Amino acid sequence: MMEGRPTSGAYNGHFIFATEEQITSAAAIDGTRIRVFEAEDRREVQEGIRALIERQSSVERPSRELTSTQ
């Protein structure tokens, strides 16, 4: 979803498949896929991910400059 292309992975013993159209899960890589989220739920998940990305990118990273004490 973040990369803008279909992706797949595994979680808790199930394969997860994400495309722009849907997120599905199957017990086997070639097994019957079952929809995990409906369209409305997917929009909510995407909004949450976007908010998280924006929040993380706005956090200032600590300076790596070394200070000397004299």
C-alpha positions in Angstrom: 0.0 0.0 0.0 2.8 2.4 0.8 4.8 1.5 -2.2 2.0 1.7 -4.7 2.4 -1.8 -6.1 1.0 -5.2 -5.1 2.8 -6.9 -2.3 2.6 -10.1 -0.3 3.9 -11.4 3.0 3.1 -13.7 5.9 1.6 -13.1 9.3 0.5 -15.5 12.0 0.6 -18.5 9.7 -1.3 -16.9 6.8 -0.2 -15.3 3.6 -1.3 -11.7 3.1 -1.8 -10.2 -0.4 -2.3 -6.4 -0.8 -3.2 -4.7 -4.1 -4.8 -1.4 -4.8 -8.2 -3.2 -5.0 -8.1 -5.4 -1.9 -6.2 -7.1 0.9 -6.7 -10.8 1.1 -5.4 -13.7 3.2 -4.9 -17.4 2.5 -3.6 -20.4 4.5 -1.3 -21.4 1.6 0.5 -19.4 -1.0 -1.8 -20.9 -3.7 -4.8 -21.3 -1.5 -8.2 -19.7 -1.7 -7.9 -16.0 -0.8 -10.4 -14.4 1.6 -10.9 -10.6 1.7 -9.5 -9.2 5.0 -10.9 -5.6 4.7 -13.9 -4.2 2.8 -13.5 -1.1 0.7 -14.5 1.3 3.6 -12.2 -0.4 6.0 -9.3 -0.3 3.5 -9.7 3.5 3.1 -9.6 3.9 6.9 -6.4 1.8 7.1 -4.8 3.8 4.3 -5.6 7.0 6.0 -4.1 5.7 9.2 -0.9 4.7 7.4 -0.6 8.0 5.6 -1.0 9.8 9.0 1.7 7.7 10.5 4.1 8.3 7.7 3.5 12.1 7.9 3.9 12.0 11.6 7.2 10.1 11.4 8.6 12.4 8.7 7.8 15.5 10.7 9.7 14.2 13.8 13.1 16.0 14.1 16.0 13.6 14.3 18.5 14.5 17.0 21.6 16.2 15.8 24.7 14.1 15.4 27.1 16.9 16.0 29.6 16.3 18.7 30.1 19.0 21.3 33.3 19.5 23.1 33.7 20.5 26.7 36.7 22.6 27.7 
